Amino acid sequence: MRGIQIRDELTDEWKKRGVDQPQEFSILTAEICKATFGVTPSEYKQHKALKRENLRDHMTERGGSVAGKARKDLESKTGKNIVTKENYLDQNSKQLEKSEN
């Protein structure tokens, strides 16, 4: 149940930031999974020999705890918050934003 709540909070945040297409959610989910586990969700499902089952039903919450601890450790060492209200925009995105205004 906790995993579902966390997933809902994440997708709600993505929606606030303009994500509304199923393909966009898939891309973001794949990027998070790849960064966290080193594999995409489809690769992970293949590794666990899952066919149609939900991958989240075959995971523990340990990964989230480890990532949370790593974030807190980094914040403690740097004295800066990792999670901020500011979004990262690369130089090309900033230029595009200026030209649209």
Backbone bond lengths (Angstrom), bond angles and torsions (degrees), N, CA, C in turn:
res aa  C-N    CA-C-N  psi(-1)  N-CA   C-N-CA  omega(-1)  CA-C   N-CA-C  phi
1 M - - - 1.450 - - 1.526 111.12 -
2 R 1.335 116.26 -39.43 1.468 120.09 -179.93 1.520 110.47 -63.14
3 G 1.328 116.52 -39.02 1.458 120.25 178.88 1.522 112.39 -62.20
4 I 1.307 116.16 -38.66 1.469 120.71 178.16 1.521 110.09 -65.74
5 Q 1.334 116.76 -43.06 1.466 120.59 179.19 1.527 110.67 -61.40
6 I 1.318 116.75 -44.34 1.469 120.79 179.90 1.517 110.68 -63.78
7 R 1.324 116.74 -43.02 1.470 121.05 178.71 1.530 110.49 -61.67
8 D 1.336 116.71 -42.56 1.466 120.31 178.79 1.525 111.51 -62.07
9 E 1.335 116.33 -41.68 1.466 120.06 178.60 1.530 110.59 -62.85
10 L 1.319 116.18 -41.26 1.460 120.29 179.39 1.526 111.37 -64.35
11 T 1.322 117.19 -48.53 1.466 119.32 -178.84 1.521 111.34 -67.29
12 D 1.328 117.83 -33.06 1.475 119.81 174.88 1.521 110.61 -62.13
13 E 1.322 116.75 -41.32 1.471 120.69 178.31 1.528 110.17 -64.31
14 W 1.309 117.29 -42.51 1.465 120.28 178.03 1.525 110.46 -61.35
15 K 1.327 117.01 -41.23 1.470 120.90 179.11 1.522 110.96 -61.70
16 K 1.339 116.97 -40.60 1.466 121.03 177.95 1.520 110.95 -60.02
17 R 1.328 116.04 -29.03 1.464 121.28 -177.42 1.526 112.70 -95.55
18 G 1.346 116.58 11.29 1.453 120.24 172.02 1.515 116.59 99.42
19 V 1.306 118.65 3.68 1.458 120.37 177.41 1.519 107.40 -79.91
20 D 1.345 116.30 123.25 1.462 117.81 -178.77 1.524 114.08 -141.19
21 Q 1.316 117.57 -5.43 1.461 121.04 -179.30 1.529 110.53 -100.81
22 P 1.330 118.02 139.18 1.465 120.40 178.91 1.530 113.14 -53.13
23 Q 1.323 116.50 -37.56 1.459 119.80 179.93 1.535 111.38 -64.63
24 E 1.333 117.43 -35.22 1.462 120.83 178.07 1.533 110.89 -66.27
25 F 1.330 116.62 -40.76 1.466 120.40 177.21 1.523 109.87 -63.12
26 S 1.338 116.60 -40.81 1.466 120.79 179.37 1.524 111.38 -62.89
27 I 1.311 116.34 -42.56 1.465 120.74 -179.84 1.526 110.57 -63.75
28 L 1.332 116.78 -47.47 1.466 120.31 179.87 1.529 111.41 -62.78
29 T 1.330 116.13 -42.87 1.463 120.41 178.61 1.525 110.65 -62.23
30 A 1.330 116.54 -42.44 1.465 120.29 179.30 1.526 111.47 -63.49
31 E 1.321 116.64 -39.53 1.470 120.45 178.98 1.530 111.55 -64.65
32 I 1.322 116.44 -42.92 1.464 120.05 178.51 1.521 110.49 -64.40
33 C 1.307 115.82 -45.14 1.466 120.54 -179.59 1.529 110.87 -62.55
34 K 1.319 116.04 -44.02 1.467 120.50 179.91 1.530 110.47 -62.63
35 A 1.321 117.30 -42.40 1.467 120.81 179.86 1.520 111.63 -68.63
36 T 1.325 117.19 -34.73 1.455 121.33 -176.64 1.524 112.74 -82.42
37 F 1.324 116.44 -46.82 1.461 120.76 -172.68 1.521 114.31 -110.31
38 G 1.330 117.44 -9.45 1.457 120.57 -179.66 1.514 114.04 83.81
39 V 1.325 116.93 4.49 1.462 121.77 178.92 1.526 109.02 -141.94
40 T 1.330 116.10 156.69 1.465 120.34 175.65 1.528 108.69 -78.89
41 P 1.340 117.74 165.73 1.469 119.26 177.82 1.530 113.03 -56.57
42 S 1.316 117.82 -40.55 1.475 119.24 179.88 1.530 111.11 -66.56
43 E 1.329 117.10 -38.02 1.467 119.89 176.18 1.528 110.62 -66.65
44 Y 1.322 116.35 -38.04 1.459 121.35 179.39 1.532 110.42 -65.44
45 K 1.344 116.01 -44.04 1.465 120.36 178.17 1.523 110.50 -61.62
46 Q 1.311 116.39 -39.25 1.462 120.26 178.47 1.537 109.86 -64.99
47 H 1.323 116.52 -42.15 1.462 122.06 178.83 1.537 111.24 -60.26
48 K 1.332 116.53 -38.77 1.461 121.32 -179.45 1.532 112.17 -88.76
49 A 1.330 117.21 3.16 1.467 123.43 179.52 1.528 112.19 57.54
50 L 1.334 115.92 41.65 1.463 121.26 177.69 1.520 108.86 -94.16
51 K 1.307 115.56 143.37 1.471 120.13 177.74 1.525 109.66 -101.02
52 R 1.321 116.57 -77.59 1.459 120.82 -177.64 1.523 112.25 -111.39
53 E 1.325 117.28 -1.28 1.458 120.62 -178.50 1.532 110.32 -67.54
54 N 1.325 114.60 155.52 1.453 120.62 177.98 1.522 109.09 -78.08
55 L 1.307 117.11 125.50 1.461 121.98 -178.87 1.522 111.52 -57.55
56 R 1.332 117.94 -39.81 1.470 121.08 -178.67 1.523 112.51 -61.03
57 D 1.343 116.65 -26.98 1.459 119.80 178.31 1.523 111.74 -72.69
58 H 1.306 117.17 -9.30 1.463 121.85 -177.95 1.521 111.38 -117.42
59 M 1.320 116.45 28.54 1.462 122.43 178.28 1.517 109.34 -128.40
60 T 1.314 115.39 158.91 1.457 120.54 172.39 1.519 107.97 -103.84
61 E 1.329 116.96 171.63 1.465 121.08 178.93 1.527 111.41 -85.87
62 R 1.337 117.76 2.08 1.467 120.80 -175.85 1.519 111.97 -58.51
63 G 1.344 117.73 -40.17 1.465 120.67 -178.63 1.515 112.36 -58.11
64 G 1.335 116.48 -42.11 1.457 120.38 178.74 1.519 111.75 -64.36
65 S 1.317 116.27 -38.14 1.470 120.37 178.22 1.517 111.09 -65.02
66 V 1.322 116.42 -41.84 1.462 121.31 179.92 1.528 109.93 -64.85
67 A 1.344 116.24 -45.24 1.463 120.02 179.49 1.522 111.10 -63.61
68 G 1.333 116.69 -40.22 1.461 120.55 178.39 1.523 111.93 -63.21
69 K 1.325 116.40 -41.37 1.466 120.86 178.11 1.528 110.30 -64.27
70 A 1.343 116.35 -42.34 1.463 120.06 179.08 1.529 110.71 -61.74
71 R 1.339 116.30 -41.47 1.471 120.25 178.75 1.522 110.45 -62.12
72 K 1.322 116.28 -46.68 1.468 120.09 -179.24 1.533 111.46 -63.85
73 D 1.320 116.45 -39.69 1.472 120.28 177.85 1.527 110.85 -62.36
74 L 1.330 116.39 -44.32 1.464 120.63 -179.93 1.525 110.78 -64.69
75 E 1.328 116.74 -42.95 1.462 120.29 178.37 1.528 110.92 -62.12
76 S 1.328 115.92 -39.51 1.462 120.16 179.51 1.534 111.04 -65.11
77 K 1.324 116.47 -41.55 1.468 120.65 -177.93 1.526 113.01 -73.04
78 T 1.345 116.63 -35.82 1.457 119.93 -177.23 1.522 112.91 -92.48
79 G 1.328 116.57 -20.04 1.463 120.56 -176.48 1.520 112.66 74.18
80 K 1.335 116.91 14.66 1.469 121.52 -179.12 1.520 109.63 -124.65
81 N 1.341 115.81 146.82 1.458 120.82 174.96 1.516 110.02 -76.62
82 I 1.317 115.55 137.51 1.458 120.90 176.35 1.527 109.88 -78.88
83 V 1.314 116.47 -42.13 1.461 122.26 -179.26 1.517 108.06 -90.67
84 T 1.334 115.95 117.11 1.460 120.82 179.51 1.518 109.41 -131.86
85 K 1.319 116.06 171.80 1.464 120.91 177.54 1.521 111.82 -79.70
86 E 1.310 116.36 -12.32 1.459 120.61 -178.58 1.520 110.33 -84.46
87 N 1.299 116.15 142.91 1.458 121.33 176.00 1.514 108.62 -99.07
88 Y 1.301 115.87 149.35 1.457 120.16 174.10 1.520 108.40 -82.01
89 L 1.291 116.06 129.12 1.457 121.78 173.47 1.513 107.68 -126.54
90 D 1.320 115.84 126.48 1.458 117.01 177.11 1.527 109.03 -74.70
91 Q 1.291 117.13 172.02 1.464 121.98 -174.44 1.529 111.99 -58.44
92 N 1.337 117.95 -39.67 1.466 120.69 -179.74 1.524 111.25 -64.68
93 S 1.340 117.39 -39.74 1.454 120.48 179.09 1.520 110.47 -65.71
94 K 1.320 117.40 -39.53 1.458 120.61 178.91 1.526 111.07 -63.62
95 Q 1.319 116.76 -40.79 1.454 121.29 179.06 1.536 110.03 -64.96
96 L 1.332 116.69 -42.63 1.456 121.11 179.64 1.526 110.47 -62.63
97 E 1.331 115.99 -43.34 1.461 121.14 178.58 1.533 111.36 -59.98
98 K 1.339 117.26 -42.68 1.470 121.26 179.86 1.525 110.51 -64.78
99 S 1.341 116.97 -40.66 1.459 119.82 -176.63 1.522 111.94 -70.56
100 E 1.361 117.20 -25.76 1.467 120.53 178.72 1.516 111.92 -76.58
101 N 1.328 117.34 -23.36 1.476 121.44 -178.33 1.465 109.42 -89.47
